């Protein structure tokens, strides 16, 4: 009978029980470090990351604290609130808003080139509309027209910046900060 119990216990080893305590602790520390890094970002950058409101509120609260101990506890709370987030996705989001991401820099250059081509001629506008059916055509044409007019009148490039921002919003790939749900992956 004793041998049967040993064999039954051996069968349990075949089942995946999830990550180890050490792995969970490493992931929690990584999220806490990302939270600390985000406390140094500006408000505009934090909004562009797309953090949940509760995490954003805790980061703002961290900035108000002066005591080292209170800040340390607040970082632990930020890490706890970020528990269901994917550390790699959060890292990519931070890199995008700080300009450290190669993909973000490539997108920046692509949008600048597109804007310059659109200001140079209507062919680029037509091609862009054909390649991107989700574009708001009247808005795009208005932005291009205003930017061209500014250039002719040698005014500050306000409309050209708006055109760039619009192109950037359209072409930027959305990023989900949350870890994929294991239950959904198994189905």
C-alpha positions as YAML, in Angstrom:
chain: A
units: angstrom
residues:
- id: 1
  name: UNK
  ca: [0.00, 0.00, 0.00]
- id: 2
  name: UNK
  ca: [2.84, 2.36, 0.74]
- id: 3
  name: UNK
  ca: [4.30, 1.82, -2.73]
- id: 4
  name: UNK
  ca: [0.97, 2.72, -4.34]
- id: 5
  name: UNK
  ca: [1.03, 6.10, -2.63]
- id: 6
  name: UNK
  ca: [4.51, 6.78, -3.95]
- id: 7
  name: UNK
  ca: [3.38, 6.00, -7.50]
- id: 8
  name: UNK
  ca: [0.31, 8.23, -7.11]
- id: 9
  name: UNK
  ca: [2.52, 11.09, -6.00]
- id: 10
  name: UNK
  ca: [4.77, 10.57, -9.03]
- id: 11
  name: UNK
  ca: [1.77, 11.01, -11.35]
- id: 12
  name: UNK
  ca: [1.15, 14.49, -9.93]
- id: 13
  name: UNK
  ca: [4.53, 15.63, -11.25]
- id: 14
  name: UNK
  ca: [3.22, 15.46, -14.82]
- id: 15
  name: UNK
  ca: [0.81, 18.36, -14.20]
- id: 16
  name: UNK
  ca: [1.96, 21.94, -14.60]
- id: 17
  name: UNK
  ca: [1.26, 23.77, -11.38]
- id: 18
  name: UNK
  ca: [2.11, 27.23, -12.64]
- id: 19
  name: UNK
  ca: [5.22, 29.33, -12.13]
- id: 20
  name: UNK
  ca: [7.38, 28.80, -9.07]
- id: 21
  name: UNK
  ca: [7.38, 31.20, -6.13]
- id: 22
  name: UNK
  ca: [10.78, 32.46, -7.26]
- id: 23
  name: UNK
  ca: [9.49, 33.19, -10.76]
- id: 24
  name: UNK
  ca: [6.47, 35.03, -9.37]
- id: 25
  name: UNK
  ca: [8.78, 37.09, -7.12]
- id: 26
  name: UNK
  ca: [11.03, 37.98, -10.08]
- id: 27
  name: UNK
  ca: [8.02, 39.09, -12.12]
- id: 28
  name: UNK
  ca: [6.72, 41.16, -9.19]
- id: 29
  name: UNK
  ca: [10.12, 42.83, -8.76]
- id: 30
  name: UNK
  ca: [10.24, 43.58, -12.48]
- id: 31
  name: UNK
  ca: [6.81, 45.21, -12.38]
- id: 32
  name: UNK
  ca: [7.83, 47.18, -9.30]
- id: 33
  name: UNK
  ca: [10.96, 48.43, -11.11]
- id: 34
  name: UNK
  ca: [8.86, 49.41, -14.14]
- id: 35
  name: UNK
  ca: [6.53, 51.26, -11.77]
- id: 36
  name: UNK
  ca: [9.51, 53.12, -10.30]
- id: 37
  name: UNK
  ca: [10.66, 54.03, -13.79]
- id: 38
  name: UNK
  ca: [7.20, 55.36, -14.65]
- id: 39
  name: UNK
  ca: [7.23, 57.64, -11.60]
- id: 40
  name: UNK
  ca: [9.96, 59.63, -13.37]
- id: 41
  name: UNK
  ca: [7.95, 60.14, -16.57]
- id: 42
  name: UNK
  ca: [5.92, 63.24, -17.31]
- id: 43
  name: UNK
  ca: [2.13, 63.33, -17.15]
- id: 44
  name: UNK
  ca: [1.79, 63.41, -20.95]
- id: 45
  name: UNK
  ca: [4.00, 60.34, -21.31]
- id: 46
  name: UNK
  ca: [2.07, 58.45, -18.64]
- id: 47
  name: UNK
  ca: [-1.22, 59.16, -20.41]
- id: 48
  name: UNK
  ca: [0.19, 57.90, -23.71]
- id: 49
  name: UNK
  ca: [1.20, 54.59, -22.09]
- id: 50
  name: UNK
  ca: [-2.45, 53.81, -21.41]
- id: 51
  name: UNK
  ca: [-2.20, 52.73, -17.80]
- id: 52
  name: UNK
  ca: [-5.31, 51.82, -15.79]
- id: 53
  name: UNK
  ca: [-6.61, 54.72, -13.67]
- id: 54
  name: UNK
  ca: [-5.77, 53.01, -10.38]
- id: 55
  name: UNK
  ca: [-2.10, 52.55, -11.35]
- id: 56
  name: UNK
  ca: [-1.90, 56.12, -12.64]
- id: 57
  name: UNK
  ca: [-3.35, 57.44, -9.37]
- id: 58
  name: UNK
  ca: [-0.79, 55.49, -7.32]
- id: 59
  name: UNK
  ca: [2.09, 56.85, -9.44]
- id: 60
  name: UNK
  ca: [0.83, 60.42, -8.88]
- id: 61
  name: UNK
  ca: [0.57, 59.67, -5.15]
- id: 62
  name: UNK
  ca: [4.17, 58.37, -5.15]
- id: 63
  name: UNK
  ca: [5.39, 61.72, -6.48]
- id: 64
  name: UNK
  ca: [3.86, 63.56, -3.53]
- id: 65
  name: UNK
  ca: [5.65, 61.41, -0.95]
- id: 66
  name: UNK
  ca: [8.92, 62.56, 0.56]
- id: 67
  name: UNK
  ca: [9.69, 59.75, 3.02]
- id: 68
  name: UNK
  ca: [11.87, 56.94, 1.66]
- id: 69
  name: UNK
  ca: [9.89, 54.30, 3.56]
- id: 70
  name: UNK
  ca: [6.58, 55.62, 2.29]
- id: 71
  name: UNK
  ca: [7.91, 55.66, -1.28]
- id: 72
  name: UNK
  ca: [9.14, 52.09, -0.93]
- id: 73
  name: UNK
  ca: [5.73, 50.92, 0.30]
- id: 74
  name: UNK
  ca: [4.03, 52.89, -2.48]
- id: 75
  name: UNK
  ca: [6.24, 51.17, -5.08]
- id: 76
  name: UNK
  ca: [5.16, 47.82, -3.66]
- id: 77
  name: UNK
  ca: [1.54, 48.91, -4.02]
- id: 78
  name: UNK
  ca: [2.15, 50.05, -7.60]
- id: 79
  name: UNK
  ca: [3.71, 46.66, -8.37]
- id: 80
  name: UNK
  ca: [0.72, 44.92, -6.78]
- id: 81
  name: UNK
  ca: [-1.76, 46.96, -8.86]
- id: 82
  name: UNK
  ca: [0.24, 46.03, -11.99]
- id: 83
  name: UNK
  ca: [0.16, 42.31, -11.18]
- id: 84
  name: UNK
  ca: [-2.11, 41.39, -14.10]
- id: 85
  name: UNK
  ca: [-0.02, 43.39, -16.58]
- id: 86
  name: UNK
  ca: [2.57, 41.95, -18.97]
- id: 87
  name: UNK
  ca: [6.04, 43.28, -18.04]
- id: 88
  name: UNK
  ca: [7.31, 43.05, -21.64]
- id: 89
  name: UNK
  ca: [4.36, 45.05, -22.97]
- id: 90
  name: UNK
  ca: [4.79, 47.69, -20.24]
- id: 91
  name: UNK
  ca: [8.51, 47.92, -21.09]
- id: 92
  name: UNK
  ca: [7.66, 48.40, -24.78]
- id: 93
  name: UNK
  ca: [5.08, 51.08, -23.92]
- id: 94
  name: UNK
  ca: [7.63, 52.97, -21.80]
- id: 95
  name: UNK
  ca: [10.22, 52.71, -24.58]
- id: 96
  name: UNK
  ca: [7.70, 54.01, -27.11]
- id: 97
  name: UNK
  ca: [6.89, 57.15, -25.14]
- id: 98
  name: UNK
  ca: [10.51, 57.87, -24.21]
- id: 99
  name: UNK
  ca: [11.76, 57.30, -27.77]
- id: 100
  name: UNK
  ca: [14.00, 54.38, -26.79]
- id: 101
  name: UNK
  ca: [12.10, 51.92, -28.97]
- id: 102
  name: UNK
  ca: [13.52, 51.31, -32.44]
- id: 103
  name: UNK
  ca: [9.99, 50.73, -33.71]
- id: 104
  name: UNK
  ca: [8.89, 54.10, -32.30]
- id: 105
  name: UNK
  ca: [11.80, 55.88, -33.99]
- id: 106
  name: UNK
  ca: [11.05, 54.13, -37.28]
- id: 107
  name: UNK
  ca: [7.40, 55.18, -37.02]
- id: 108
  name: UNK
  ca: [8.46, 58.76, -36.31]
- id: 109
  name: UNK
  ca: [10.60, 58.84, -39.46]
- id: 110
  name: UNK
  ca: [7.88, 57.17, -41.52]
- id: 111
  name: UNK
  ca: [5.28, 59.76, -40.42]
- id: 112
  name: UNK
  ca: [7.66, 62.65, -41.13]
- id: 113
  name: UNK
  ca: [8.39, 61.29, -44.61]
- id: 114
  name: UNK
  ca: [4.70, 60.73, -45.33]
- id: 115
  name: UNK
  ca: [3.85, 64.26, -44.18]
- id: 116
  name: UNK
  ca: [6.54, 65.77, -46.41]
- id: 117
  name: UNK
  ca: [5.37, 63.69, -49.40]
- id: 118
  name: UNK
  ca: [1.75, 64.73, -48.81]
- id: 119
  name: UNK
  ca: [2.73, 68.39, -48.68]
- id: 120
  name: UNK
  ca: [4.68, 67.97, -51.92]
- id: 121
  name: UNK
  ca: [1.83, 66.50, -53.98]
- id: 122
  name: UNK
  ca: [-1.62, 64.91, -54.07]
- id: 123
  name: UNK
  ca: [-0.30, 61.54, -55.30]
- id: 124
  name: UNK
  ca: [0.98, 60.69, -51.82]
- id: 125
  name: UNK
  ca: [-2.37, 61.64, -50.25]
- id: 126
  name: UNK
  ca: [-4.28, 59.45, -52.73]
- id: 127
  name: UNK
  ca: [-1.87, 56.53, -52.20]
- id: 128
  name: UNK
  ca: [-2.18, 56.85, -48.41]
- id: 129
  name: UNK
  ca: [-5.98, 56.86, -48.58]
- id: 130
  name: UNK
  ca: [-5.89, 53.75, -50.78]
- id: 131
  name: UNK
  ca: [-3.55, 51.94, -48.37]
- id: 132
  name: UNK
  ca: [-5.47, 52.98, -45.22]
- id: 133
  name: UNK
  ca: [-9.23, 52.70, -45.70]
- id: 134
  name: UNK
  ca: [-9.92, 53.65, -42.04]
- id: 135
  name: UNK
  ca: [-8.60, 57.18, -42.60]
- id: 136
  name: UNK
  ca: [-10.96, 60.15, -42.17]
- id: 137
  name: UNK
  ca: [-10.54, 61.53, -45.72]
- id: 138
  name: UNK
  ca: [-12.02, 65.01, -45.19]
- id: 139
  name: UNK
  ca: [-9.92, 65.52, -42.05]
- id: 140
  name: UNK
  ca: [-6.74, 64.37, -43.82]
- id: 141
  name: UNK
  ca: [-7.34, 66.61, -46.83]
- id: 142
  name: UNK
  ca: [-8.10, 69.59, -44.57]
- id: 143
  name: UNK
  ca: [-4.89, 69.03, -42.58]
- id: 144
  name: UNK
  ca: [-2.84, 68.78, -45.79]
- id: 145
  name: UNK
  ca: [-4.49, 71.88, -47.28]
- id: 146
  name: UNK
  ca: [-3.88, 73.93, -44.10]
- id: 147
  name: UNK
  ca: [-0.26, 72.80, -43.87]
- id: 148
  name: UNK
  ca: [0.37, 73.73, -47.52]
- id: 149
  name: UNK
  ca: [-1.21, 77.14, -46.95]
- id: 150
  name: UNK
  ca: [1.02, 77.69, -43.89]
- id: 151
  name: UNK
  ca: [4.09, 76.79, -45.89]
- id: 152
  name: UNK
  ca: [3.15, 79.25, -48.68]
- id: 153
  name: UNK
  ca: [2.54, 82.05, -46.18]
- id: 154
  name: UNK
  ca: [5.74, 81.10, -44.30]
- id: 155
  name: UNK
  ca: [3.92, 80.76, -40.99]
- id: 156
  name: UNK
  ca: [4.81, 78.50, -38.07]
- id: 157
  name: UNK
  ca: [4.11, 74.84, -38.98]
- id: 158
  name: UNK
  ca: [1.15, 74.31, -36.62]
- id: 159
  name: UNK
  ca: [-0.99, 72.46, -39.19]
- id: 160
  name: UNK
  ca: [2.01, 70.40, -40.32]
- id: 161
  name: UNK
  ca: [2.44, 69.24, -36.71]
- id: 162
  name: UNK
  ca: [-1.26, 68.37, -36.54]
- id: 163
  name: UNK
  ca: [-0.92, 66.37, -39.76]
- id: 164
  name: UNK
  ca: [2.06, 64.52, -38.28]
- id: 165
  name: UNK
  ca: [0.14, 63.73, -35.06]
- id: 166
  name: UNK
  ca: [-2.83, 62.46, -37.07]
- id: 167
  name: UNK
  ca: [-0.60, 60.19, -39.17]
- id: 168
  name: UNK
  ca: [1.14, 58.95, -36.03]
- id: 169
  name: UNK
  ca: [-2.18, 58.08, -34.36]
- id: 170
  name: UNK
  ca: [-3.31, 56.18, -37.46]
- id: 171
  name: UNK
  ca: [-0.12, 54.21, -37.98]
- id: 172
  name: UNK
  ca: [0.86, 53.42, -34.39]
- id: 173
  name: UNK
  ca: [0.20, 49.79, -33.53]
- id: 174
  name: UNK
  ca: [-2.02, 49.36, -30.47]
- id: 175
  name: UNK
  ca: [-0.34, 47.74, -27.50]
- id: 176
  name: UNK
  ca: [-2.11, 45.69, -24.82]
- id: 177
  name: UNK
  ca: [-0.46, 46.08, -21.43]
- id: 178
  name: UNK
  ca: [-2.22, 43.11, -19.91]
- id: 179
  name: UNK
  ca: [-0.95, 39.55, -19.87]
- id: 180
  name: UNK
  ca: [-2.94, 37.16, -22.03]
- id: 181
  name: UNK
  ca: [-5.59, 35.27, -20.08]
- id: 182
  name: UNK
  ca: [-4.45, 31.67, -19.54]
- id: 183
  name: UNK
  ca: [-8.05, 30.39, -19.53]
- id: 184
  name: UNK
  ca: [-8.70, 31.92, -22.95]
- id: 185
  name: UNK
  ca: [-5.44, 30.49, -24.32]
- id: 186
  name: UNK
  ca: [-6.40, 26.94, -23.31]
- id: 187
  name: UNK
  ca: [-9.79, 27.04, -25.11]
...
